Amino acid sequence: MIYRPLRHPDGPPQAQVEYKLRRFVNDYVAPPKSGARLSLALEAFERMRADIAAMGARTPHELMRCAEVTFIRDCAEMAARASLARTESRWGLYHDRLDHPGRDDVSWFHHLDLHKSPSGAMEFTARPVAPYLVPVEEFTPVGGPSRRIGEVRAEHVATAGPREVAPVTAGPTAARATALADRTGAPGTASSRLLELLALAETEPELGLVEPYLTDPDPAVRRTAVSVLTETVPPGTGRALAGALADPDAGVRASAAASLRELVETLPPEPALGRALTGALTADDPVVRAAALDVLRALRLGEAGVFAAALGDPDIAVRTEAVRALVSVDAVRSLAGAADDPSREVRVAVAKALASVGSAPPAEADREVVTAALDRLSGDTDPLVRGAALASLAGTGCPAPLAARAVTALSDPSWQVRSGAATALSAAAAETAVPALAKALADPNADVRKAAVLALARHQDTAEARAALATATADSDADVRAYATRGL
């Protein structure tokens, strides 16, 4: 069973099967919930067994991801059956049952314990909440014996037509046009085309059947066509969505951009898609430019020169995406050049990005470029930039001049800077770092103390660091105590 995907490597790829499964979870299990939607979810999860069995894999990594999809399906079924069993609403929106809107403490102030029966079915037991050690106003659990619920089955839900047969939504026949006219007006109106498109989506159409709707005169139809492609993902979807980035309507462009980002793990990295996305970088819409950079980065279809050019974009979000993209191609010098960006958000992104490219063993010249850029950023006028730059030194190395700056920064008024300084000292020489970090254990901010403890753990081979960690085991913050204990 575990190695089955390797026996048919040309089966549906894991990413597409997982995407389909997660859409079922979002559509039917996410709140607000109802018995009907949860029951349809259970039916969908049962059908997904066949899709999962057909998945193909070629490498050990792909095989592992296929196994994960199996676990996701099982967890989704557990969540759906547990939600179906609990006939009440509780925990705000987290478990909001439209068909059982009230909270029922008499029947459901219980934990739901799930186990597998001898037949392999999921069965539930309702275990009463035990009395609290500390009284909580409004809640007075009394405990008691558990109540067996047994197997939770799906409700019967009526559907339009047989469940096992897809709706018949072939082309615009005369009968279909007449039916649409009766419901929405004359055939050919925007409303009728929307209905045709939505019905077409149920058949998992090929791209050629959806493409005419992408050029429809009505932007609502074009937006819906984008949604249909996102739901069905026929071959060629990436190129079609990239084409929709040039739509004259801002809403259509935004939908296409969001869909490309949503589908990025399922789209094949085709050169034609890369060319279309690169062309979209010249669009007037910053939403389009940012999405194009994001997808080019994720699919490894962009080049360093293309990403570096986007650092001059007038939009902050686009420049931030350009920074992320440059990390993916290890463009150290281009990243360092963005350290002087006028936007705080971009400079923070650059500081964090330099930690990513500087943690690998770069050429000595590149290491000097990273250190010089972090030197500038750690002296920035904005505290968030200084904090991010100091924290990045933990990954790139903290030479003596910057270590001295980090020690000084432990007295900065901003806790973000003090936390970053403590993190930086994890990579500094012990004789400089440990005394300063020991003093930082008295900082009034728990995040700073936690950063100091984590940094001291990197110097645990010194007696002074171990002594400081021992004192932190009595800290008032649980996280600080836990990390100190683990560091000893």
C-alpha angles and dihedrals in degrees: 000000000000094000095040095106090060090060093063106029093170092063122114109303118251094241093060094046092048091048091053091048094050091050089057089052092049093045100044111017103039115095139300086061134190136182091247095052093044090050091051087050091056090051091050093049090051091052089049089068089078093049091049092049090053096051117124131215134183104181136041089252092054089047090054091050090051089054089051091056089056090053092047090054091050092048091048091053091048091052093047095048092045090050090048091050095052102075097191140064119255141157096034113269093349092084105014111159112193090199093048104034098165130081113244110199093170094062103021111034081112142106115242111230115198125202139161117254123221088263091055096252124134112253130184137214122193109223115192117238109257120239112279119250088217115041115245119202113247094014122084109164114192101188119216138156123330122254120225113227099172125196117356112217130197119261120243108262122191116231134186101260133341114334094224095053123072115232113268106246104154120152129314099294120178092254092050092048090051092051092049091048091053091053104036110015130261119005112261097038119131090253092053091048090051090053091048090051095048091049090048090056090065090064095056091238129208117254093255091064093053099041096080089060090054088066096041115137091237115076091209089061091048091050090051090050089055089051091050091053089049091053098044104028100200118187109287095032093127094057092045093052091046088054090052089060086078094055114132091231117081092212092056091048092050091049092050091048092050091047093051090052092046094050098039094112092053100044118097113237095245119175090228090058090049091053092049093050092046089053090051090062088079093056120121092231113087090203088062094046093049093048092047091054092047094052094042088054095046094048094042090236099127133083129224093248092055092049094045091053089058090062086080094057115126092227120085095212091053093050090049090053089049089056091052090048093051090055089058091059096038092240095170099170095048090050092049090052090059091060088095095054112141092231120085091209092056093046090051089051090049092050092052092043093054088058089057097050094036096054092069117075100269129181113282091249091053091048089055090050091052093048092048092050093049089047089058094043094048087060093048120136091236117079094214091055092047091049093050093047094049091048090052091059088072088070101037099040131266111239120199099270092051091042088058089051090050091052089052091046090060085080095050115129090234116080090208089061092046091050091049091048092053090049091050092054090062086078097041128095111285095235089060100035107042100059092047093046092049089057090047089063086079093056112130091229116081093209090058092048091049091051089050091051092049090049092048089053087063088059096044092126088077121079092224092057093048091049091051091049090051091058090050091060086079094052118135091236118080094214092052091050092048095049091045091052092048091048094057 
